[in-house]
């Protein structure tokens, strides 16, 4: 039995719910996800949101001894492990119950940062192939540097851990390149830009 | 990586060929005696005046604590189990194994990525996906595979202790008795190992023989093995590491001075 089948996410199986991805290199992703979740529920509360680090891997990593220096590849593998946890405990069960669920961030945030750090896209596509394709995908535009709170998101964790390592990565360049990657998704038509501060109007499109 | 970059990385590696350390992996199921042989081998290498270091499976100071706590409470799915071990492995490749090899130290690995491949494949994960997870692969110069039957493995393990939850494969067998689960799971792991040994040309050691006989055979293989250039697929692994080692570039010319 494959991992997808175990999680009830088999392509051939009856997946009744709806998965909406909200990605971005902005700390506003969580706020945008909440808006999307409200939009999806259509005034009846909000759809569940699966957030980064639900498994606690990154919290433990950062709390152990400050920010450890880790390569982009190691960080991406840890992100994938956390995502596998979220798929099993949050996203998969919601989909099986026929509910809409928001994954924020989902796969593209990790890919954007990894590509920005120089990792090959083909490796990332293969690594994350266990994650089901979302029914709708949004990305949030980057915020200003002063909005950023260290350790508050995968982006900040990635930047901090990558900069603590031996590699000479530049935080601003990482952000710029990852934003470019997400912008390219929009141009390809695989994701829709969600401008920061807007109300949930565009999110309603994700509803059934 | 462009073809031009690949060629330059290859030239850089060739220049390092004579001075780099060798990577020797010891693989096999639990209870196959590989750790005993690894220790004897390391002692012998030191006696021969060879600079040597050891790396063990799931031993990264950063990642191991994350895995350990999750193993204790039995919450890992096969995918999480695989990905966390792959992160641990990658971290050790980048911070222990490659730096040692680059400085000319021989690295003896008590379990290598084949442990992950065999166990994860035995848990039902697709083999092609597993190979991608462990990319870029740093191929060892020599892999010793310690071959024992599932019965011998089970007997040796149960003589000293009860197998742990994941070691026994209880997460996938659903068998309550750890030893009964272990016997079922280790048979699958050994099948995967046997396939890997055949495909990737491991040196198979009959681990049912005496400790001394095995040790002599290992020494013989090591002495006869001629130093060969790293295969092409190691180019990407080394380039990946060098690019993150302060060279700050994925271009070979700048990394060469690192």
Boltz contact constraints between the chains, C-beta under 6 A:
constraints:
  - contact:
      token1: [A, 3]
      token2: [B, 79]
      max_distance: 6.0
  - contact:
      token1: [A, 57]
      token2: [B, 66]
      max_distance: 6.0
  - contact:
      token1: [A, 60]
      token2: [B, 66]
      max_distance: 6.0
  - contact:
      token1: [A, 68]
      token2: [B, 62]
      max_distance: 6.0
  - contact:
      token1: [A, 71]
      token2: [B, 94]
      max_distance: 6.0
  - contact:
      token1: [A, 71]
      token2: [B, 244]
      max_distance: 6.0
  - contact:
      token1: [A, 73]
      token2: [B, 90]
      max_distance: 6.0
  - contact:
      token1: [A, 74]
      token2: [B, 87]
      max_distance: 6.0
  - contact:
      token1: [A, 74]
      token2: [B, 90]
      max_distance: 6.0
  - contact:
      token1: [A, 74]
      token2: [B, 91]
      max_distance: 6.0
  - contact:
      token1: [A, 77]
      token2: [B, 83]
      max_distance: 6.0
  - contact:
      token1: [A, 77]
      token2: [B, 86]
      max_distance: 6.0
  - contact:
      token1: [A, 77]
      token2: [B, 87]
      max_distance: 6.0
  - contact:
      token1: [A, 78]
      token2: [B, 87]
      max_distance: 6.0
  - contact:
      token1: [A, 80]
      token2: [B, 83]
      max_distance: 6.0
  - contact:
      token1: [A, 81]
      token2: [B, 80]
      max_distance: 6.0
  - contact:
      token1: [A, 81]
      token2: [B, 83]
      max_distance: 6.0
  - contact:
      token1: [A, 81]
      token2: [B, 84]
      max_distance: 6.0
  - contact:
      token1: [A, 84]
      token2: [B, 79]
      max_distance: 6.0
  - contact:
      token1: [A, 84]
      token2: [B, 80]
      max_distance: 6.0
  - contact:
      token1: [A, 85]
      token2: [B, 80]
      max_distance: 6.0
  - contact:
      token1: [A, 88]
      token2: [B, 77]
      max_distance: 6.0
  - contact:
      token1: [A, 118]
      token2: [B, 250]
      max_distance: 6.0
  - contact:
      token1: [A, 123]
      token2: [B, 135]
      max_distance: 6.0
  - contact:
      token1: [A, 126]
      token2: [B, 132]
      max_distance: 6.0
  - contact:
      token1: [A, 130]
      token2: [B, 79]
      max_distance: 6.0
  - contact:
      token1: [A, 166]
      token2: [B, 245]
      max_distance: 6.0
  - contact:
      token1: [A, 166]
      token2: [B, 246]
      max_distance: 6.0
  - contact:
      token1: [A, 167]
      token2: [B, 244]
      max_distance: 6.0
  - contact:
      token1: [A, 168]
      token2: [B, 248]
      max_distance: 6.0
